[in-house]
Amino acid sequence: MATFTTVRNLTVVVWTLYPIVWILAPTGLGLLLPDTQVLVLTYLDLVSKVGFVVVAVGGLQSVRSLESARITAESAD
């Protein structure tokens, strides 16, 4: 459950930043330079995708360790 919550929160926060960047970019208020917009969007892409995978793989390792413990406990019975 903790993995789901972490992935959910990461997704909500990062995806909320995309429209904010769009509003600040030249397509919106024009407060960001086009190069800055590209850098920020690239960074958001990396954080959202790589962060998601890191958290998901960490959660998978937790599931595997729980499964190993369950198998060990069943073998002991």
C-alpha positions, 0 to 999 in steps of 0.5 A: 500500500505504501508503494501505491501511495508514493507512486500516486503522490509522485504522479499527482505532484509532477503532473500538476506541475506540467500545466503550471509550466505551460502557463508560465511558458511563452505559450501562456504568460511568457515568464519563461524563455523557450529554452527554460521551458524545454529544460523544465519539461525535460526535468519533469519527464525524467522525474516522473518516469524514472521516479515512478520506475524506482518506486515501483521496482522498490515495491516489487522487491518488498513484495518478493521479500514478503513472498519469500517469508511466506514460503519459508513460513509455510515450509516450516509448518 
